[in-house]
Amino acid sequence: MYVPKEFRESNFNQLIAEMKKNSFGILLSNNDETKIEATQLPFIIQVAQENLMMITHLAKPNLQSKTMNGKDCLIIFPVPHAYVSASWYEEKNTVSTWNYAAIHAYGKVTTIENKDEMRQIGLKTSDYFEKGQSKPWKYEDHTEFGEKLLSGIV
């Protein structure tokens, strides 16, 4: 994505904070036929010693889940945007534009199919996104149902 230098954010901590605040991203990867696949997903953003990990899960029937392991990917985190009308400016010879921001995160996909690791991801995901709910959904209260679902995701 072209980003003029005056709009480029290079503060790692600020980028992480924005990704956490807007953690529903678009995962893009090439399939084996070099077609681009995209899936919108919730991500858990983790940083350990300046290494960034983005954790999510896909349904196994999703074709992207079958071809992305070990491949380069792009995750786009869209953030708020708005139309800016030229009619709002006092000066002449202006044009309308779009004010927006997005974070592009590049990396490699590691597909996990181990049931114990997937369970941990499920627990992390529900804990992460349920925090702040008055009555948070807990995996532990739905263990039998949750265990059935684990075989359908990567």
Secondary structure, 3 states (H helix, E strand, C coil): CCCCHHHCCCCHHHHHHHHHHCCEEEEEEECCCCCEEEEEEECEEEEECCEEEEECCCECCCHHHHHCCCCEEEEEEECCCEEECHHHCCCCCCCCEEECCEEEEEEECCCCCCHHHHHHHHHHHHHHHHCCCCCCCCHHHHHHHHHHHHCCEC
